[in-house]
Amino acid sequence: MNQATGGAGQLLRGYIELPATVHVLCLGSFINRVGSFVMLFLTIYVSEELGMGARFASYCIGMFGVGSVISALLGGQMADQFGRRFTMLLALFGGGTMLMGLSLIRNGWVFMALLFLFAVVMEMYRPAASAMIGDVTDSTRRPHAYGLLFLSFNLGFAVAPPLGGYLAARSFYYLFWVDGLTTCLYGLVVLLFLRETRPKLTQSSADTSADVAAEEARHSGDSPVAAAEALATIETSTLQSSPTERSAGSVSLLAALRHVAGDHYFLMFCFCSLLTNIVFMQAFVTLPLYLRGMGFNELQFGSMICVNGLMIVLFQLPFTPLLNRFPRRYVLLTGELLMALGFGLTVFADTAFLIVLTIILWTFGEIFQAPYKPSLVAEMAPPALRARYMGIFNISHALSIALGAPLGGLILSRFGPTVHWPGCGLLLVITTGMYLSLFRRLELRAGAEKGVRNQ
């Protein structure tokens, strides 16, 4: 009994000892996610309530994705230039207000245009929040911090679908207002309890950062991916130490984009994430339409999909420390294959029980990947560009909406589920191979760099 208690205490300590900033962000994320109904039921709302049809509904979500792409770039630039806190406040209060306004729009084309503007404003908070966590944690604590944020996000998501289904059954009008109010409440939490964390780099601090990265690289022989990440920090330290660019805000957008364009390993990592996210987006775009066609209603869909959030609540905290014992590349690859199985087998799920089983499979894949992807990005990025790196990484999520939503809707409507779901599984298997190729290249680069240093 004492051993079990001690083990639980050791498990929780890694989360309890995280900086207060992380806990506040997790609280705000939970509040916001509890009320995040609109995107979950958007395809049903546009296709049935506005009477625009399923294909137009998928195009609306695609337009939201286009706005999110712009927002990721804009949010990353603003968070590095004007501060994380300012960017989050602008996005959350502005986005919450626009959500409530969307409830008044009945014309489908006007709704699509305003949904695009909403995405441009609202999604700016994501790179700012991710960068803020990177600012206040070191490399050993980041998986715990991002894992806790992911848990908070999904704890709210465990509540949102059935509650949203209950509200939608009475009036979709309630969805927009509750979503908007909880978004503004997240903004209030940021306003009252968070301080700015944007780093201000001097010549000496940049040199110190490079020294720390070199030391990490020397001691990471058992983890080629970690070594490559540390080496990436060494390679980019000159960007931070430029006498004319002593702070994060003084790095121009053009200079930042030039630097990112030369970071081929990071861009390949983002492309792999894009392919993964395109498939994952089908859970919230084509899966509700598919289940609707099978005869399930909004409440039944909400109850089934909330298994995703409940599993993350139950397993993310204990799994993250366990997964930390294994090389990150193996964890990510295993997660990718679990997602491939879950989505690919959806075509055979003809009952609620089997549908839930497929959700369990791809949710385990999500649990395996979620804490490590943003951790890798935070470690690949120079501190002066951390929010912009997070913004570029978030584009993989935004583009998955812009591309995955209309593409998934088109394939499902034209070719049916027998092509759509196996195709999702196949794409994830291909992506697994691409991840494997990336990790091998990183291993070779780390070995070459280590050989040069030892000479």
C-alpha positions as CSV (number, residue, x, y, z in Angstrom):
1,M,0.0,0.0,0.0
2,N,2.8,2.4,0.9
3,Q,4.6,1.5,-2.3
4,A,1.5,2.3,-4.3
5,T,1.0,5.6,-2.5
6,G,4.7,6.5,-3.0
7,G,4.5,5.6,-6.7
8,A,1.4,7.8,-7.1
9,G,3.1,10.6,-5.3
10,Q,6.2,10.3,-7.5
11,L,4.0,10.3,-10.6
12,L,2.1,13.4,-9.6
13,R,5.1,15.3,-8.3
14,G,6.4,15.9,-11.9
15,Y,3.1,17.7,-12.6
16,I,2.6,19.5,-9.3
17,E,6.1,21.0,-9.4
18,L,5.5,22.6,-12.8
19,P,5.6,26.4,-12.9
20,A,2.4,28.2,-11.9
21,T,2.1,29.6,-15.4
22,V,1.6,26.1,-16.8
23,H,-1.2,25.4,-14.2
24,V,-3.0,28.6,-15.1
25,L,-2.8,27.9,-18.8
26,C,-4.2,24.4,-18.1
27,L,-7.1,25.9,-16.1
28,G,-7.9,28.3,-18.8
29,S,-7.7,25.6,-21.5
30,F,-10.1,23.4,-19.5
31,I,-12.6,26.3,-19.1
32,N,-12.5,27.1,-22.8
33,R,-12.7,23.5,-23.9
34,V,-15.8,22.7,-21.8
35,G,-17.7,25.2,-23.9
36,S,-16.1,24.3,-27.3
37,F,-19.2,23.1,-29.0
38,V,-19.3,25.1,-32.3
39,M,-16.6,23.3,-34.3
40,L,-17.7,19.9,-33.1
41,F,-21.2,20.3,-34.4
42,L,-20.4,22.8,-37.2
43,T,-20.9,20.4,-40.1
44,I,-24.4,19.4,-38.8
45,Y,-25.3,23.1,-38.1
46,V,-24.3,24.3,-41.6
47,S,-25.7,21.4,-43.5
48,E,-29.0,21.1,-41.7
49,E,-29.8,24.2,-39.7
50,L,-28.6,26.6,-42.4
51,G,-29.7,24.2,-45.1
52,M,-26.5,24.4,-47.1
53,G,-25.7,20.6,-47.4
54,A,-22.9,18.4,-46.3
55,R,-20.4,19.5,-49.0
56,F,-20.8,23.2,-48.3
57,A,-20.4,22.4,-44.6
58,S,-17.1,20.7,-45.2
59,Y,-16.0,23.8,-47.3
60,C,-16.9,26.0,-44.3
61,I,-14.5,24.0,-42.1
62,G,-11.9,24.2,-44.8
63,M,-12.3,28.0,-44.8
64,F,-11.8,28.0,-41.1
65,G,-8.6,26.1,-41.7
66,V,-7.4,28.7,-44.2
67,G,-8.0,31.4,-41.6
68,S,-6.1,29.3,-39.1
69,V,-3.1,29.1,-41.4
70,I,-3.0,32.9,-41.5
71,S,-3.6,33.0,-37.8
72,A,-0.7,30.7,-37.0
73,L,1.8,32.9,-38.8
74,L,0.3,36.1,-37.4
75,G,0.0,34.7,-33.9
76,G,3.5,33.5,-33.8
77,Q,4.9,36.8,-35.1
78,M,2.8,38.8,-32.7
79,A,3.7,36.6,-29.7
80,D,7.4,37.0,-30.3
81,Q,7.1,40.7,-31.2
82,F,4.5,42.1,-28.8
83,G,4.3,39.3,-26.2
84,R,2.5,36.1,-25.5
85,R,0.0,37.6,-23.0
86,F,-1.1,40.4,-25.3
87,T,-1.6,38.0,-28.2
88,M,-3.7,35.6,-26.1
89,L,-5.9,38.4,-24.8
90,L,-6.6,39.8,-28.2
91,A,-7.4,36.3,-29.6
92,L,-9.6,35.1,-26.7
93,F,-11.7,38.2,-26.2
94,G,-11.9,39.0,-29.9
95,G,-12.7,35.4,-30.8
96,G,-15.3,34.9,-28.0
97,T,-17.1,38.1,-29.1
98,M,-17.1,37.0,-32.8
99,L,-18.5,33.5,-31.8
100,M,-21.6,35.1,-30.2
101,G,-22.0,37.3,-33.4
102,L,-21.9,34.2,-35.6
103,S,-25.1,32.9,-34.0
104,L,-27.0,35.8,-35.7
105,I,-25.9,34.9,-39.2
106,R,-28.4,32.9,-41.3
107,N,-26.9,33.3,-44.8
108,G,-24.5,30.5,-45.6
109,W,-22.0,32.5,-47.6
110,V,-21.8,35.4,-45.0
111,F,-21.4,32.7,-42.3
112,M,-18.5,31.2,-44.2
113,A,-16.8,34.6,-44.5
114,L,-17.2,35.5,-40.9
115,L,-16.1,32.0,-39.8
116,F,-12.8,32.7,-41.8
117,L,-12.3,36.0,-39.9
118,F,-13.1,34.3,-36.6
119,A,-10.4,31.7,-37.3
120,V,-7.8,34.5,-38.1
121,V,-8.4,36.1,-34.8
122,M,-9.1,33.2,-32.5
123,E,-6.4,30.8,-33.5
124,M,-3.6,33.3,-32.6
125,Y,-3.7,32.2,-29.0
126,R,-2.3,28.7,-29.8
127,P,1.3,29.5,-30.7
128,A,1.4,32.1,-27.9
129,A,0.3,29.6,-25.3
130,S,2.6,26.9,-26.6
131,A,5.5,29.3,-26.6
132,M,4.7,30.5,-23.1
133,I,5.0,26.9,-21.8
134,G,8.3,26.5,-23.6
135,D,9.5,29.7,-22.0
136,V,8.9,28.6,-18.4
137,T,10.0,24.9,-18.7
138,D,13.2,23.1,-19.5
139,S,13.6,20.1,-21.8
140,T,13.0,17.5,-19.0
141,R,9.8,19.1,-17.9
142,R,8.3,20.0,-21.2
143,P,6.6,16.7,-21.9
144,H,5.0,16.8,-18.5
145,A,3.8,20.4,-19.2
146,Y,2.5,19.8,-22.6
147,G,1.0,16.5,-21.4
148,L,-0.8,18.3,-18.6
149,L,-2.1,21.0,-21.1
150,F,-3.3,18.2,-23.4
151,L,-5.0,16.5,-20.4
152,S,-6.8,19.7,-19.4
153,F,-7.9,20.3,-23.0
154,N,-9.4,16.8,-23.2
155,L,-10.8,16.9,-19.7
156,G,-13.0,19.7,-21.0
157,F,-13.6,17.8,-24.2
158,A,-14.9,14.8,-22.2
159,V,-17.7,17.1,-21.0
160,A,-18.3,19.2,-24.1
161,P,-19.7,16.7,-26.7
162,P,-22.6,15.3,-24.6
163,L,-23.3,18.8,-23.2
164,G,-23.1,20.3,-26.7
165,G,-25.4,17.5,-28.0
166,Y,-27.9,18.3,-25.3
167,L,-27.9,22.1,-26.1
168,A,-28.0,21.5,-29.9
169,A,-31.1,19.3,-29.5
170,R,-32.8,22.4,-28.1
171,S,-31.2,25.2,-30.0
172,F,-27.9,25.7,-31.9
173,Y,-28.1,29.3,-30.7
174,Y,-27.0,28.2,-27.3
175,L,-23.8,26.6,-28.7
176,F,-22.4,29.8,-30.0
177,W,-23.1,31.8,-26.9
178,V,-21.8,29.3,-24.3
179,D,-18.7,28.7,-26.5
180,G,-18.2,32.5,-26.8
181,L,-18.6,33.1,-23.1
182,T,-16.2,30.3,-22.0
183,T,-13.6,31.7,-24.5
184,C,-13.9,35.1,-22.9
185,L,-13.6,33.5,-19.5
186,Y,-10.3,32.0,-20.6
187,G,-9.2,35.5,-21.6
188,L,-10.2,36.7,-18.1
189,V,-8.0,34.0,-16.5
190,V,-5.0,35.2,-18.7
191,L,-5.7,38.8,-17.8
192,L,-5.8,38.2,-14.1
193,F,-3.3,35.5,-13.4
194,L,-0.6,35.5,-16.1
195,R,2.5,37.6,-16.6
196,E,4.5,38.0,-19.8
197,T,7.2,35.3,-20.4
198,R,8.7,36.4,-23.7
199,P,12.5,36.0,-23.4
200,K,14.8,38.9,-23.9
201,L,18.1,37.5,-25.2
202,T,21.4,39.3,-24.9
203,Q,24.7,38.3,-26.4
204,S,25.8,36.5,-23.3
205,S,22.5,34.6,-22.8
206,A,22.6,33.4,-26.4
207,D,26.1,32.2,-25.9
208,T,25.0,30.4,-22.8
209,S,22.1,28.8,-24.6
210,A,24.5,27.5,-27.2
211,D,26.8,26.1,-24.5
212,V,23.9,24.3,-22.8
213,A,22.8,22.9,-26.2
214,A,26.3,21.7,-26.9
215,E,26.5,20.0,-23.5
216,E,23.1,18.3,-24.2
217,A,24.3,17.1,-27.5
218,R,27.4,15.6,-26.0
219,H,25.3,13.6,-23.5
220,S,22.6,12.4,-25.9
221,G,24.3,9.6,-27.7
222,D,21.5,7.2,-26.7
223,S,18.9,9.4,-28.2
224,P,19.8,10.5,-31.8
225,V,16.6,12.6,-32.1
226,A,17.4,14.5,-28.9
227,A,21.0,15.0,-30.1
228,A,19.9,16.4,-33.4
229,E,17.5,18.8,-31.6
230,A,20.3,20.1,-29.4
231,L,22.5,20.5,-32.4
232,A,19.8,22.5,-34.1
233,T,20.0,24.9,-31.2
234,I,23.7,25.2,-31.7
235,E,23.3,25.9,-35.4
236,T,20.8,28.7,-34.7
237,S,22.4,30.4,-31.8
238,T,24.0,33.0,-34.0
239,L,20.5,34.3,-34.9
240,Q,19.8,35.1,-31.3
241,S,23.2,36.6,-30.6
242,S,23.2,39.2,-33.4
243,P,23.9,42.6,-31.9
244,T,21.0,44.1,-33.8
245,E,18.6,41.3,-32.7
246,R,18.9,41.1,-29.0
247,S,15.2,40.4,-28.2
248,A,12.6,38.1,-29.6
249,G,10.6,41.0,-30.9
250,S,13.4,42.5,-32.9
251,V,13.7,39.5,-35.2
252,S,11.8,40.5,-38.4
253,L,9.2,38.2,-39.9
254,L,11.3,37.9,-43.1
255,A,14.4,36.9,-41.2
256,A,12.4,34.4,-39.2
257,L,10.8,32.8,-42.3
258,R,14.2,32.6,-44.0
259,H,15.6,30.8,-41.0
260,V,12.7,28.4,-40.8
261,A,12.9,27.7,-44.6
262,G,16.5,26.5,-44.1
263,D,15.5,24.1,-41.3
264,H,14.7,21.2,-43.5
265,Y,14.3,18.7,-40.7
266,F,11.8,20.8,-38.9
267,L,9.8,21.4,-42.1
268,M,9.8,17.6,-42.8
269,F,8.6,17.1,-39.2
270,C,5.8,19.6,-39.8
271,F,4.8,17.9,-43.1
272,C,4.5,14.5,-41.4
273,S,2.4,16.2,-38.7
274,L,0.2,17.7,-41.4
275,L,-0.6,14.3,-42.9
276,T,-1.3,12.9,-39.4
277,N,-3.6,15.8,-38.6
278,I,-5.5,15.5,-42.0
279,V,-6.6,12.0,-41.0
280,F,-7.2,12.9,-37.3
281,M,-9.5,15.8,-38.5
282,Q,-11.8,13.2,-40.0
283,A,-13.0,12.3,-36.4
284,F,-14.6,15.8,-36.2
285,V,-15.6,16.4,-39.9
286,T,-16.6,13.2,-41.7
287,L,-17.1,10.9,-38.7
288,P,-20.2,12.8,-37.5
289,L,-21.6,12.8,-41.0
290,Y,-20.8,9.1,-41.4
291,L,-22.5,8.3,-38.1
292,R,-25.4,10.5,-39.0
293,G,-25.9,8.5,-42.2
294,M,-25.9,5.3,-40.1
295,G,-28.8,6.7,-38.0
296,F,-27.1,8.0,-34.9
297,N,-28.3,11.4,-33.6
298,E,-26.2,14.3,-32.2
299,L,-26.4,13.1,-28.6
300,Q,-25.3,9.6,-29.5
301,F,-22.4,10.9,-31.5
302,G,-21.4,13.2,-28.7
303,S,-21.5,10.4,-26.2
304,M,-19.4,8.2,-28.4
305,I,-16.7,10.8,-29.2
306,C,-16.4,11.8,-25.5
307,V,-14.7,8.5,-25.0
308,N,-11.7,10.2,-26.6
309,G,-11.6,12.9,-23.9
310,L,-12.3,10.5,-21.1
311,M,-9.4,8.2,-22.1
312,I,-7.0,11.0,-22.2
313,V,-8.1,12.1,-18.7
314,L,-7.6,8.6,-17.4
315,F,-4.3,7.7,-19.2
316,Q,-2.4,10.8,-20.2
317,L,-1.0,11.5,-16.7
318,P,0.3,8.0,-15.9
319,F,1.4,7.2,-19.5
320,T,3.6,10.3,-20.1
321,P,6.2,9.3,-17.4
322,L,6.2,5.7,-18.6
323,L,6.7,6.8,-22.2
324,N,9.5,9.0,-21.2
325,R,11.6,5.9,-20.6
326,F,11.6,5.0,-24.3
327,P,13.2,6.9,-27.2
328,R,10.7,9.5,-28.5
329,R,11.0,8.2,-32.1
330,Y,9.6,4.8,-31.1
331,V,6.8,6.4,-29.1
332,L,5.8,8.6,-32.0
333,L,5.9,5.7,-34.5
334,T,3.8,3.5,-32.3
335,G,1.2,6.2,-31.9
336,E,1.1,6.7,-35.7
337,L,0.4,3.0,-36.2
338,L,-2.3,2.9,-33.6
339,M,-4.0,5.8,-35.3
340,A,-3.7,4.0,-38.6
341,L,-5.5,1.0,-37.2
342,G,-8.2,3.0,-35.5
343,F,-9.2,5.0,-38.5
344,G,-8.7,2.2,-41.1
345,L,-10.9,-0.2,-39.2
346,T,-13.8,2.3,-38.9
347,V,-15.2,0.9,-42.2
348,F,-15.9,-2.3,-40.4
349,A,-17.6,-0.7,-37.4
350,D,-21.3,-1.0,-37.8
351,T,-22.4,-0.8,-34.2
352,A,-21.9,1.8,-31.4
353,F,-19.7,-0.7,-29.6
354,L,-17.4,-1.2,-32.6
355,I,-17.2,2.5,-33.3
356,V,-16.1,3.1,-29.7
357,L,-13.4,0.5,-30.1
358,T,-12.0,2.3,-33.1
359,I,-12.1,5.6,-31.2
360,I,-10.1,3.8,-28.4
361,L,-7.4,2.8,-30.8
362,W,-6.8,6.1,-32.4
363,T,-7.1,7.8,-29.0
364,F,-4.2,5.7,-27.7
365,G,-2.2,6.9,-30.7
366,E,-3.0,10.5,-29.8
367,I,-1.9,9.9,-26.2
368,F,1.4,8.5,-27.4
369,Q,2.1,11.6,-29.6
370,A,0.5,14.6,-28.0
371,P,3.1,15.5,-25.3
372,Y,6.2,15.0,-27.5
373,K,5.4,16.8,-30.7
374,P,5.3,20.4,-29.1
375,S,8.2,19.4,-26.9
376,L,10.3,18.6,-29.9
377,V,9.3,21.9,-31.6
378,A,10.2,23.9,-28.5
379,E,13.6,22.2,-28.4
380,M,14.2,22.6,-32.1
381,A,13.4,26.4,-32.0
382,P,15.8,29.2,-31.0
383,P,14.2,31.0,-28.0
384,A,14.0,34.2,-30.1
385,L,11.8,32.3,-32.6
386,R,9.9,29.9,-30.3
387,A,6.4,31.3,-30.9
388,R,7.0,31.5,-34.6
389,Y,8.2,27.9,-34.7
390,M,5.1,27.0,-32.8
391,G,3.1,29.0,-35.3
392,I,4.6,27.2,-38.2
393,F,4.0,23.9,-36.4
394,N,0.4,24.9,-35.8
395,I,0.0,25.4,-39.5
396,S,0.0,21.6,-39.8
397,H,-3.1,21.6,-37.7
398,A,-4.7,24.6,-39.6
399,L,-3.9,23.1,-43.0
400,S,-5.3,19.8,-41.9
401,I,-8.6,21.6,-41.5
402,A,-8.3,23.6,-44.7
403,L,-7.4,20.5,-46.7
404,G,-8.6,17.6,-44.7
405,A,-12.2,18.8,-44.2
406,P,-13.2,19.4,-47.8
407,L,-11.1,16.5,-49.1
408,G,-12.6,14.1,-46.6
409,G,-16.1,15.3,-47.3
410,L,-15.5,14.9,-51.0
411,I,-14.1,11.4,-50.8
412,L,-16.8,10.2,-48.4
413,S,-19.6,11.6,-50.5
414,R,-18.2,10.5,-53.8
415,F,-16.5,7.1,-53.0
416,G,-18.2,6.2,-49.8
417,P,-16.8,4.8,-46.5
418,T,-15.2,1.7,-48.1
419,V,-12.6,4.0,-49.8
420,H,-12.5,6.8,-47.2
421,W,-11.6,5.0,-44.0
422,P,-9.1,2.5,-45.4
423,G,-7.6,5.4,-47.3
424,C,-7.1,7.2,-44.0
425,G,-5.3,4.1,-42.5
426,L,-3.1,3.8,-45.6
427,L,-2.0,7.5,-45.4
428,L,-1.0,7.0,-41.8
429,V,1.1,3.9,-42.6
430,I,2.9,6.0,-45.3
431,T,3.4,8.8,-42.8
432,T,4.9,6.3,-40.4
433,G,7.5,5.5,-43.0
434,M,8.2,9.1,-43.5
435,Y,8.7,9.7,-39.8
436,L,11.1,6.7,-39.7
437,S,13.1,8.2,-42.6
438,L,13.3,11.6,-40.8
439,F,14.5,10.0,-37.6
440,R,17.2,8.1,-39.4
441,R,18.4,11.2,-41.1
442,L,18.5,13.0,-37.7
443,E,20.5,10.0,-36.3
444,L,23.0,10.2,-39.2
445,R,23.4,14.0,-38.7
446,A,23.9,13.7,-35.0
447,G,26.5,11.0,-35.5
448,A,28.4,13.2,-38.1
449,E,28.3,16.2,-35.8
450,K,29.5,14.2,-32.9
451,G,32.4,12.9,-35.0
452,V,33.4,16.4,-35.9
453,R,33.4,17.6,-32.3
454,N,35.5,14.6,-31.2
455,Q,38.2,15.3,-33.7
